[in-house]
Amino acid sequence: MKKNSKNDFSIFMRLTEYVKPYSWKLVQSLFYMAILGGLNALTMWILKEVIDNVLVAKNYRMLVITAIAIPLFFFIKGVFAYIQAYLIFSIAQKATADIRDGLFTHLQRLSLDFYTRKSTGNIIANLTNDVNVIQIAYQRVPGTFVRDGLTVFFLIAFLFYLHWQFALVSMTAFILAGYPMVVFAKKMRSASKEGQSRMAALYTRLQEAMYGIVVTKAFCQEQREIERFKVENIGFYHAIMRLLRMEALSSPVMELIGGLAIAFILWYGGSDVINGVWTTGSFFAFLGAALSAYRPLKNFAELNTYTQQALSAGERIFEVLDSQPSVIEVSAPSKLERLKESIVYKNVSFSYGDDSYVIREVNLTIKKGQVVALVGPSGAGKTTVAYLLPRFYDPQVGSVEIDGKNICMVTLASLRDQIGVVTQDVVLFNETVRNNIAYGCPGSGMDEIIAAAKVANADEFIQKLPQKYDTVVGERGVLVSGGEKQRIAIARAVLKNPAILILDEATSALDAENEKLVQEALERLMIDRTTLVIAHRLATIKRADIIVVVDEGRIADSGKHEELLQRSKLYNKYYNLQVRE
């Protein structure tokens, strides 16, 4: 319990850090909240004066003055309420925008292994639902705590001013009201955390369903996806209902305690009025003040809900923000010059965090200008070998060197600037063809973009698009074909003009005609460039300078096509299978 309390305090303090840049606005808002708290209590004093000095005294002149003054009083009160609300909403929006920006920025800087561990749905939930929960807390908590807290303070002070002995007895009800809040706090925190986890699971299911809609329809699995979504949806429903039950129960409990307190005040205080202990105005002002204090106290119960939800959301967000990238630069990295001699893998072994290595003791030398092909069965480790070169991951054992420099000792920018990557799963953004080609070189001119598209044999089909290079390709490039997406991605790599190319199944999505065109373009592109090709289709890499056969994470053999046909049973097996196909 102490550990949880300490953790809650730590999360609370970290959430307040985002408000600090707007401290002056917060001070102004708190100032207006304090005035509102005083004005709320002043309303009860006005009630006392109206009853005693206007109605009971039958003072018509004061009645007229009071009737004129009261609208002015509430107008001033409304102005202060508007100003403080606007200020606190502004602070809440800016603080949560900062959280959202910081979270997205941190996500961009995390290494790829983070995304293998955390689902997309969880990340979306962090950026949307969790941030929104914190935003509501920023808007509600300061106002409730300060404005309603001061209102209660001033009202209680007014109660003691009217009749301190009676006020002292009445305070028992207020103290009793605090105990249920403590009980509900613990239960609401647990329910809130479960609800937010369920929301993340719901987002994950929704994201997978939308991404895989073509597969779902192709296999007639719509009903299955509906049922899977229902399971997550009903789980979220039950988790939220648990929270809402606690929230709903807190209100009648507070109502009951408040009702008992009011009944006591009415009976005990009314008897004193009848016996002439105090005036009618004083009694009604006391009763009004007690009733007015009840609503702010009830708000404190709601405040607990917002606080618990924000702490739970903050815990989830800070879990991401506290995650550190596994691939980081050294304190004083050097700049890597453009490749001059060779790339060397020295006794490299790598695992994704468990005890089993995906690749083991890989030793490989790639000379400048060579085309090196990695072949082997799925899961053999081909892509992992290639992705160690741009430091998407770092090996646990051994090193990768470029021109004798360990790539862990150079800046990531200078390393990745000279590497172009084209993957099988092409990623296009919901922008124009022009922007997608120039994604890695945003300052490129139109002539350069068209030239790159021509090298990739993409210019011809782009010219036939409705707006040519200004055509928006849609989300994930849905408005162009698979082969066209691949050629746009190749044009993007061409425009970057890298010294090193990584082609991960770059032609696998193309039909025979398009594959021939792209293969010709790639062969032109490979001139004077060092290329690492990953392919299952052996026909695309027969002309490679070196073919590396990868099996179960190890290099089983390497050499030219003809050499491997003569001595490698594994290569022969794969080659003959493809020939028969």
C-alpha positions as CSV (number, residue, x, y, z in Angstrom):
1,M,0.0,0.0,0.0
2,K,2.8,2.4,0.8
3,K,4.5,1.5,-2.4
4,N,1.3,2.3,-4.4
5,S,0.8,5.6,-2.5
6,K,4.4,6.6,-3.3
7,N,3.9,5.6,-6.9
8,D,0.7,7.6,-7.1
9,F,2.4,10.7,-5.6
10,S,5.3,10.3,-8.2
11,I,2.8,10.1,-11.1
12,F,0.9,13.1,-9.7
13,M,4.1,15.2,-9.5
14,R,5.0,14.2,-13.0
15,L,1.6,15.2,-14.3
16,T,2.0,18.6,-12.6
17,E,5.3,19.2,-14.4
18,Y,3.3,19.7,-17.7
19,V,1.4,22.5,-16.0
20,K,4.5,24.4,-14.9
21,P,5.1,26.2,-18.2
22,Y,1.7,27.8,-17.7
23,S,2.1,28.7,-14.1
24,W,1.2,32.4,-14.5
25,K,-2.1,31.4,-16.2
26,L,-2.7,28.9,-13.4
27,V,-2.1,31.6,-10.7
28,Q,-4.6,33.9,-12.4
29,S,-7.1,31.1,-12.6
30,L,-6.6,30.2,-9.0
31,F,-7.1,33.9,-8.0
32,Y,-10.4,34.0,-9.8
33,M,-11.4,30.7,-8.2
34,A,-10.6,32.1,-4.8
35,I,-12.9,35.1,-5.5
36,L,-15.6,32.8,-6.7
37,G,-15.3,30.8,-3.5
38,G,-15.7,34.0,-1.4
39,L,-18.7,35.1,-3.6
40,N,-20.4,31.8,-3.1
41,A,-20.1,32.2,0.7
42,L,-21.2,35.9,0.4
43,T,-24.4,34.7,-1.2
44,M,-25.5,33.2,2.1
45,W,-24.7,36.4,4.0
46,I,-26.9,38.3,1.5
47,L,-29.7,35.8,2.2
48,K,-29.4,36.5,5.9
49,E,-29.5,40.2,5.4
50,V,-32.5,40.0,3.0
51,I,-34.5,37.9,5.5
52,D,-33.6,39.9,8.7
53,N,-33.3,43.5,7.4
54,V,-35.7,43.4,4.4
55,L,-38.4,40.8,4.7
56,V,-38.8,40.6,8.5
57,A,-38.2,44.3,9.0
58,K,-40.5,45.1,6.0
59,N,-38.1,47.6,4.6
60,Y,-39.4,48.4,1.1
61,R,-36.5,50.8,0.3
62,M,-33.9,48.1,1.0
63,L,-36.0,45.6,-1.0
64,V,-35.7,47.9,-4.1
65,I,-31.9,48.3,-3.6
66,T,-31.4,44.6,-3.0
67,A,-33.5,43.7,-6.1
68,I,-31.2,46.0,-8.2
69,A,-28.0,44.8,-6.6
70,I,-28.5,41.1,-6.8
71,P,-28.4,40.9,-10.7
72,L,-25.3,43.0,-10.6
73,F,-23.8,40.7,-8.0
74,F,-24.5,37.6,-10.1
75,F,-23.2,39.3,-13.3
76,I,-19.9,40.0,-11.6
77,K,-19.8,36.4,-10.3
78,G,-20.5,35.1,-13.9
79,V,-17.6,37.2,-15.3
80,F,-15.2,35.7,-12.8
81,A,-16.5,32.2,-13.5
82,Y,-16.1,32.6,-17.2
83,I,-12.5,34.0,-16.9
84,Q,-11.3,31.2,-14.5
85,A,-13.0,28.5,-16.6
86,Y,-11.4,29.8,-19.9
87,L,-8.0,30.0,-18.2
88,I,-8.1,26.5,-16.8
89,F,-9.4,25.0,-20.0
90,S,-6.6,26.7,-21.9
91,I,-4.0,25.3,-19.5
92,A,-5.6,21.8,-19.7
93,Q,-5.5,21.9,-23.5
94,K,-1.9,23.1,-23.8
95,A,-0.7,20.7,-21.1
96,T,-2.3,17.7,-22.8
97,A,-1.0,18.8,-26.2
98,D,2.5,18.8,-24.7
99,I,1.9,15.3,-23.3
100,R,0.7,14.1,-26.7
101,D,3.6,15.8,-28.5
102,G,6.1,14.4,-26.0
103,L,4.6,10.9,-26.2
104,F,4.6,10.8,-30.0
105,T,8.2,12.3,-30.2
106,H,9.4,9.6,-27.8
107,L,7.6,6.9,-29.7
108,Q,9.5,8.0,-32.9
109,R,12.8,7.7,-31.1
110,L,12.2,4.3,-29.6
111,S,13.9,1.3,-31.3
112,L,12.1,-1.3,-33.4
113,D,12.1,-3.9,-30.6
114,F,9.7,-1.7,-28.6
115,Y,7.1,-2.1,-31.4
116,T,7.5,-5.9,-31.4
117,R,6.5,-5.9,-27.7
118,K,3.7,-3.4,-27.6
119,S,0.6,-3.6,-29.7
120,T,-0.5,-0.7,-32.0
121,G,-3.8,-0.6,-30.1
122,N,-2.1,0.1,-26.8
123,I,-0.1,2.9,-28.4
124,I,-3.2,4.4,-29.9
125,A,-5.0,4.1,-26.6
126,N,-2.1,6.0,-24.9
127,L,-2.3,8.8,-27.4
128,T,-6.1,9.1,-27.4
129,N,-8.0,7.7,-24.5
130,D,-5.3,8.1,-21.8
131,V,-4.4,11.6,-22.8
132,N,-8.1,12.6,-22.9
133,V,-8.6,11.2,-19.4
134,I,-5.7,13.4,-18.1
135,Q,-7.1,16.4,-20.0
136,I,-10.4,16.1,-18.2
137,A,-8.6,15.8,-14.9
138,Y,-6.6,19.0,-15.7
139,Q,-9.9,20.8,-16.3
140,R,-11.8,19.5,-13.3
141,V,-9.4,18.8,-10.5
142,P,-7.9,22.4,-9.9
143,G,-11.3,24.0,-10.1
144,T,-12.9,21.5,-7.8
145,F,-10.0,21.5,-5.3
146,V,-9.5,25.3,-5.2
147,R,-12.8,26.9,-6.0
148,D,-15.0,24.3,-4.2
149,G,-12.4,23.9,-1.4
150,L,-12.4,27.6,-0.7
151,T,-16.2,27.7,-1.0
152,V,-16.5,25.1,1.7
153,F,-13.9,26.9,3.8
154,F,-15.7,30.2,3.6
155,L,-19.0,28.6,4.2
156,I,-17.8,26.8,7.3
157,A,-16.2,30.0,8.5
158,F,-19.6,31.7,8.0
159,L,-21.3,28.9,9.9
160,F,-19.0,29.4,12.8
161,Y,-19.7,33.2,12.6
162,L,-23.4,32.6,12.8
163,H,-23.4,30.0,15.7
164,W,-20.0,28.4,16.5
165,Q,-21.4,25.7,18.9
166,F,-24.0,24.5,16.4
167,A,-21.4,24.6,13.6
168,L,-19.0,22.5,15.7
169,V,-21.7,19.8,16.1
170,S,-22.6,20.0,12.4
171,M,-19.0,19.4,11.3
172,T,-19.5,15.7,12.4
173,A,-21.5,15.2,9.2
174,F,-18.7,16.6,7.0
175,I,-16.1,14.4,8.7
176,L,-18.3,11.3,8.1
177,A,-18.6,12.2,4.5
178,G,-14.9,11.8,4.0
179,Y,-14.7,8.1,4.9
180,P,-16.8,6.8,2.0
181,M,-14.6,8.8,-0.4
182,V,-11.5,6.9,0.9
183,V,-13.2,3.6,0.4
184,F,-14.4,4.4,-3.1
185,A,-11.0,5.8,-4.1
186,K,-9.3,2.4,-3.9
187,K,-12.0,0.6,-5.8
188,M,-12.3,3.2,-8.5
189,R,-8.5,3.2,-9.1
190,S,-8.6,-0.5,-9.8
191,A,-11.7,-0.3,-12.0
192,S,-10.2,2.6,-13.9
193,K,-7.0,0.8,-14.6
194,E,-8.8,-2.3,-15.9
195,G,-11.1,-0.1,-18.0
196,Q,-8.2,1.6,-19.7
197,S,-6.5,-1.8,-20.4
198,R,-9.7,-3.1,-21.9
199,M,-9.9,0.1,-24.1
200,A,-6.4,-0.6,-25.4
201,A,-7.4,-4.2,-26.2
202,L,-10.5,-2.9,-28.0
203,Y,-8.3,-0.5,-30.1
204,T,-6.0,-3.4,-30.9
205,R,-8.8,-5.5,-32.2
206,L,-10.3,-2.6,-34.2
207,Q,-6.9,-1.8,-35.8
208,E,-6.3,-5.4,-36.7
209,A,-9.8,-5.8,-38.2
210,M,-9.5,-2.7,-40.3
211,Y,-5.9,-3.6,-41.5
212,G,-7.0,-7.1,-42.4
213,I,-10.4,-6.4,-43.9
214,V,-9.4,-7.8,-47.4
215,V,-8.2,-11.1,-45.9
216,T,-11.4,-11.2,-43.7
217,K,-13.7,-10.8,-46.7
218,A,-11.6,-13.2,-48.9
219,F,-12.0,-16.0,-46.4
220,C,-15.6,-15.0,-45.4
221,Q,-14.6,-14.5,-41.8
222,E,-16.8,-11.4,-41.1
223,Q,-18.8,-13.1,-38.5
224,R,-15.7,-14.4,-36.8
225,E,-14.3,-10.9,-36.6
226,I,-17.7,-9.6,-35.3
227,E,-17.6,-12.2,-32.5
228,R,-14.0,-11.4,-31.6
229,F,-14.8,-7.7,-31.4
230,K,-17.9,-8.4,-29.3
231,V,-15.7,-10.3,-26.8
232,E,-13.4,-7.3,-26.4
233,N,-16.3,-4.9,-26.4
234,I,-18.3,-6.7,-23.7
235,G,-15.1,-6.9,-21.6
236,F,-14.6,-3.2,-21.9
237,Y,-18.3,-2.7,-21.0
238,H,-18.1,-4.7,-17.8
239,A,-14.8,-3.0,-16.8
240,I,-16.4,0.5,-17.3
241,M,-19.6,-0.5,-15.6
242,R,-17.6,-1.6,-12.5
243,L,-16.1,2.0,-12.4
244,L,-19.5,3.6,-13.1
245,R,-21.1,1.5,-10.3
246,M,-18.6,2.9,-7.8
247,E,-19.1,6.4,-9.1
248,A,-22.9,6.0,-9.0
249,L,-22.8,4.5,-5.5
250,S,-20.7,7.3,-4.2
251,S,-23.4,9.8,-5.0
252,P,-26.3,8.3,-3.1
253,V,-24.0,7.6,-0.1
254,M,-23.1,11.3,0.0
255,E,-26.7,12.2,-0.5
256,L,-27.8,10.1,2.5
257,I,-25.1,11.6,4.7
258,G,-26.0,15.0,3.5
259,G,-29.7,14.4,4.1
260,L,-29.1,13.2,7.6
261,A,-27.0,16.3,8.3
262,I,-29.7,18.6,6.9
263,A,-32.4,16.8,8.9
264,F,-30.4,17.3,12.1
265,I,-29.7,20.9,11.3
266,L,-33.4,21.6,10.6
267,W,-34.6,19.9,13.7
268,Y,-32.0,21.2,16.1
269,G,-31.6,24.6,14.6
270,G,-35.3,25.1,14.0
271,S,-36.0,24.4,17.7
272,D,-33.5,27.3,18.5
273,V,-35.3,29.7,16.2
274,I,-38.7,28.8,17.8
275,N,-37.1,29.4,21.2
276,G,-35.6,32.7,20.1
277,V,-31.9,31.6,20.4
278,W,-31.1,33.2,17.0
279,T,-32.9,35.0,14.2
280,T,-34.8,33.5,11.3
281,G,-32.4,35.1,8.9
282,S,-29.4,33.6,10.7
283,F,-31.0,30.2,10.8
284,F,-31.9,30.1,7.1
285,A,-28.5,31.5,6.2
286,F,-27.0,28.7,8.3
287,L,-29.2,26.1,6.6
288,G,-28.4,27.6,3.2
289,A,-24.7,27.6,3.9
290,A,-24.8,24.0,5.0
291,L,-26.7,23.1,1.8
292,S,-24.3,25.1,-0.3
293,A,-21.4,23.3,1.3
294,Y,-22.9,19.9,0.4
295,R,-22.6,20.4,-3.4
296,P,-18.8,21.2,-3.3
297,L,-18.3,18.3,-0.9
298,K,-20.1,16.1,-3.4
299,N,-17.9,17.4,-6.1
300,F,-14.9,16.2,-4.1
301,A,-16.3,12.7,-4.5
302,E,-16.3,13.2,-8.3
303,L,-12.8,14.8,-8.0
304,N,-11.6,11.5,-6.6
305,T,-12.9,9.7,-9.7
306,Y,-11.1,12.1,-12.1
307,T,-7.9,11.8,-10.0
308,Q,-7.9,8.0,-9.9
309,Q,-8.5,7.8,-13.6
310,A,-5.8,10.3,-14.4
311,L,-3.3,8.5,-12.1
312,S,-4.1,5.2,-13.9
313,A,-3.7,6.9,-17.4
314,G,-0.6,8.7,-16.3
315,E,0.9,5.4,-15.1
316,R,0.3,3.9,-18.6
317,I,1.7,6.9,-20.4
318,F,4.8,7.2,-18.2
319,E,5.5,3.5,-18.7
320,V,6.0,4.4,-22.4
321,L,7.9,7.6,-21.7
322,D,10.2,5.7,-19.4
323,S,11.0,3.1,-22.0
324,Q,14.5,3.6,-23.4
325,P,15.6,2.9,-27.0
326,S,17.9,-0.1,-27.2
327,V,19.7,1.5,-30.1
328,I,21.4,4.7,-28.8
329,E,24.3,6.8,-29.9
330,V,27.5,6.9,-27.8
331,S,28.4,10.1,-26.0
332,A,30.7,11.5,-28.7
333,P,29.9,9.6,-32.0
334,S,31.9,10.3,-35.1
335,K,30.5,11.0,-38.5
336,L,30.6,8.1,-41.0
337,E,31.9,9.0,-44.4
338,R,30.4,7.5,-47.5
339,L,31.4,3.9,-48.0
340,K,34.9,3.5,-49.5
341,E,36.0,-0.1,-49.0
342,S,33.8,-2.7,-47.3
343,I,31.2,-3.8,-44.8
344,V,32.2,-6.5,-42.3
345,Y,30.1,-8.6,-39.9
346,K,32.4,-9.9,-37.2
347,N,31.2,-12.9,-35.3
348,V,27.7,-11.4,-34.9
349,S,25.0,-13.0,-32.8
350,F,21.6,-11.4,-32.1
351,S,18.5,-12.2,-30.1
352,Y,15.2,-10.3,-29.5
353,G,15.7,-10.3,-25.8
354,D,15.3,-14.0,-24.9
355,D,17.9,-16.7,-24.6
356,S,17.6,-18.0,-28.1
357,Y,19.7,-16.3,-30.8
358,V,18.1,-15.5,-34.1
359,I,21.4,-15.3,-35.8
360,R,24.7,-16.9,-34.5
361,E,28.3,-16.2,-35.2
362,V,27.8,-14.5,-38.6
363,N,31.0,-13.5,-40.3
364,L,30.6,-11.8,-43.6
365,T,32.6,-9.3,-45.7
366,I,30.9,-7.2,-48.4
367,K,33.2,-5.2,-50.6
368,K,32.2,-1.8,-52.1
369,G,30.2,-2.2,-55.2
370,Q,29.3,-5.9,-54.6
371,V,25.9,-7.3,-54.8
372,V,25.4,-9.8,-52.0
373,A,22.3,-12.0,-51.9
374,L,20.9,-13.6,-48.7
375,V,18.9,-16.8,-49.4
376,G,17.3,-19.4,-47.2
377,P,14.0,-20.5,-45.7
378,S,11.6,-18.2,-44.0
379,G,12.7,-17.5,-40.4
380,A,16.4,-18.3,-41.2
381,G,17.5,-14.8,-40.1
382,K,18.1,-13.1,-43.5
383,T,16.2,-9.9,-42.7
384,T,17.7,-9.7,-39.2
385,V,21.2,-9.9,-40.8
386,A,20.3,-7.0,-43.1
387,Y,18.6,-4.9,-40.5
388,L,21.6,-4.9,-38.2
389,L,23.4,-2.8,-40.9
390,P,21.3,0.4,-40.5
391,R,21.2,-0.3,-36.7
392,F,17.5,-1.1,-36.5
393,Y,18.8,-3.5,-33.9
394,D,22.2,-3.9,-32.2
395,P,23.9,-7.4,-31.8
396,Q,24.5,-8.8,-28.4
397,V,27.7,-10.3,-29.6
398,G,30.2,-9.1,-32.2
399,S,30.1,-6.0,-34.4
400,V,29.2,-4.6,-37.8
401,E,31.9,-2.4,-39.3
402,I,31.9,0.0,-42.3
403,D,35.4,0.9,-43.5
404,G,36.8,-0.4,-40.2
405,K,34.5,1.7,-38.1
406,N,32.1,0.0,-35.7
407,I,28.7,1.4,-36.7
408,C,27.8,1.7,-33.0
409,M,30.5,4.5,-32.7
410,V,29.1,6.7,-35.5
411,T,26.0,9.0,-35.6
412,L,22.8,7.2,-36.6
413,A,22.1,10.0,-39.1
414,S,25.4,9.6,-41.0
415,L,24.9,5.8,-41.0
416,R,21.3,5.8,-42.2
417,D,21.8,8.6,-44.7
418,Q,23.8,6.4,-46.9
419,I,21.5,3.4,-46.7
420,G,18.4,2.9,-48.8
421,V,15.8,0.3,-47.8
422,V,13.1,-1.2,-50.0
423,T,10.9,-3.8,-48.2
424,Q,8.4,-6.3,-49.3
425,D,5.7,-4.7,-47.2
426,V,5.7,-1.2,-48.8
427,V,4.7,1.7,-46.7
428,L,3.2,4.6,-48.5
429,F,1.7,7.6,-46.7
430,N,-1.7,9.2,-47.4
431,E,-0.1,11.9,-49.5
432,T,0.7,12.7,-53.1
433,V,3.0,10.4,-55.2
434,R,5.5,13.3,-55.3
435,N,5.7,13.5,-51.5
436,N,6.0,9.8,-51.1
437,I,8.9,9.6,-53.5
438,A,10.6,12.6,-51.8
439,Y,9.9,11.4,-48.3
440,G,13.5,10.9,-47.5
441,C,14.6,14.0,-49.4
442,P,11.9,16.6,-48.9
443,G,13.8,19.4,-50.6
444,S,14.1,17.6,-53.9
445,G,13.0,19.4,-57.1
446,M,10.4,18.0,-59.5
447,D,13.0,17.1,-62.1
448,E,14.9,15.0,-59.6
449,I,11.6,13.2,-58.5
450,I,10.7,12.4,-62.1
451,A,14.2,11.2,-62.9
452,A,14.0,8.8,-59.9
453,A,10.6,7.6,-61.0
454,K,12.0,6.9,-64.5
455,V,14.8,4.8,-63.1
456,A,12.3,2.8,-61.1
457,N,10.1,2.4,-64.2
458,A,7.3,4.2,-62.3
459,D,7.0,7.4,-64.4
460,E,4.8,5.8,-67.1
461,F,2.0,4.7,-64.8
462,I,2.3,7.9,-62.7
463,Q,1.6,10.0,-65.8
464,K,-1.6,8.1,-66.3
465,L,-2.9,8.9,-62.7
466,P,-5.7,11.6,-62.4
467,Q,-3.4,14.3,-61.0
468,K,-0.1,12.6,-62.1
469,Y,2.5,13.3,-59.4
470,D,0.0,15.2,-57.3
471,T,-2.3,12.2,-57.0
472,V,-3.0,11.3,-53.4
473,V,-2.4,7.5,-53.0
474,G,-4.8,7.0,-50.1
475,E,-4.2,5.3,-46.7
476,R,-1.4,2.7,-47.0
477,G,-1.4,3.4,-50.8
478,V,-4.8,1.7,-51.4
479,L,-5.4,3.7,-54.6
480,V,-2.5,2.2,-56.5
481,S,-1.7,-1.5,-57.2
482,G,0.9,-3.6,-55.3
483,G,3.4,-3.4,-58.1
484,E,2.9,0.4,-58.5
485,K,3.4,0.8,-54.7
486,Q,6.7,-1.2,-55.0
487,R,8.0,1.0,-57.8
488,I,7.1,4.2,-55.9
489,A,9.1,2.8,-53.0
490,I,12.0,2.0,-55.3
491,A,11.9,5.5,-56.7
492,R,12.1,6.8,-53.1
493,A,15.3,4.8,-52.6
494,V,16.7,6.0,-55.9
495,L,16.1,9.6,-55.1
496,K,18.0,9.2,-51.8
497,N,21.1,8.1,-53.9
498,P,22.4,5.8,-51.1
499,A,25.8,4.2,-51.2
500,I,24.3,1.0,-49.8
501,L,21.0,-0.6,-50.8
502,I,19.0,-3.1,-48.8
503,L,16.4,-4.8,-51.0
504,D,14.1,-7.0,-48.8
505,E,12.0,-9.1,-51.2
506,A,11.8,-5.9,-53.3
507,T,10.4,-7.6,-56.4
508,S,8.2,-10.2,-54.7
509,A,4.9,-8.2,-55.1
510,L,5.3,-7.7,-58.9
511,D,3.9,-9.7,-61.7
512,A,6.2,-11.2,-64.4
513,E,6.1,-8.1,-66.6
514,N,6.6,-5.6,-63.8
515,E,9.2,-7.7,-62.2
516,K,11.3,-7.7,-65.4
517,L,11.0,-3.9,-65.6
518,V,11.9,-3.4,-62.0
519,Q,14.7,-5.9,-62.1
520,E,16.2,-4.0,-65.0
521,A,15.9,-0.7,-63.1
522,L,17.5,-2.3,-60.0
523,E,20.4,-3.6,-62.0
524,R,21.0,0.0,-63.3
525,L,20.6,1.3,-59.8
526,M,23.1,-1.3,-58.4
527,I,26.0,0.1,-60.5
528,D,28.6,1.5,-58.2
529,R,26.5,0.7,-55.2
530,T,26.9,-1.9,-52.5
531,T,23.7,-4.0,-52.4
532,L,22.3,-6.5,-49.9
533,V,19.5,-8.5,-51.5
534,I,17.1,-10.7,-49.5
535,A,15.0,-13.0,-51.7
536,H,13.3,-16.4,-51.7
537,R,13.1,-16.3,-55.5
538,L,16.5,-17.4,-56.7
539,A,16.1,-16.2,-60.2
540,T,16.4,-12.6,-59.1
541,I,19.8,-13.1,-57.5
542,K,21.7,-15.6,-59.7
543,R,23.9,-12.7,-61.0
544,A,24.9,-11.6,-57.5
545,D,28.7,-11.4,-56.7
546,I,28.2,-13.4,-53.6
547,I,25.2,-15.6,-52.6
548,V,25.0,-16.3,-48.9
549,V,23.0,-19.3,-47.8
550,V,21.5,-18.7,-44.3
551,D,20.0,-21.5,-42.4
552,E,18.8,-21.5,-38.7
553,G,20.6,-18.2,-38.0
554,R,24.0,-19.3,-39.4
555,I,25.8,-18.9,-42.7
556,A,25.7,-22.4,-44.1
557,D,27.6,-21.5,-47.3
558,S,28.5,-18.7,-49.6
559,G,29.8,-18.2,-53.2
560,K,28.6,-17.7,-56.7
561,H,25.5,-19.4,-58.2
562,E,27.5,-22.0,-60.2
563,E,29.8,-22.8,-57.2
564,L,26.9,-23.3,-54.8
565,L,25.0,-25.5,-57.3
566,Q,28.1,-27.8,-57.2
567,R,28.8,-28.0,-53.5
568,S,25.7,-26.8,-51.5
569,K,23.0,-29.4,-51.0
570,L,20.8,-26.8,-49.3
571,Y,21.2,-24.3,-52.1
572,N,20.5,-27.0,-54.6
573,K,17.4,-28.0,-52.8
574,Y,15.9,-24.5,-52.8
575,Y,17.0,-23.9,-56.4
576,N,15.5,-27.1,-57.7
577,L,12.2,-26.4,-55.9
578,Q,12.0,-23.1,-57.6
579,V,12.9,-24.4,-61.0
580,R,10.2,-27.0,-60.7
581,E,7.7,-24.3,-59.7
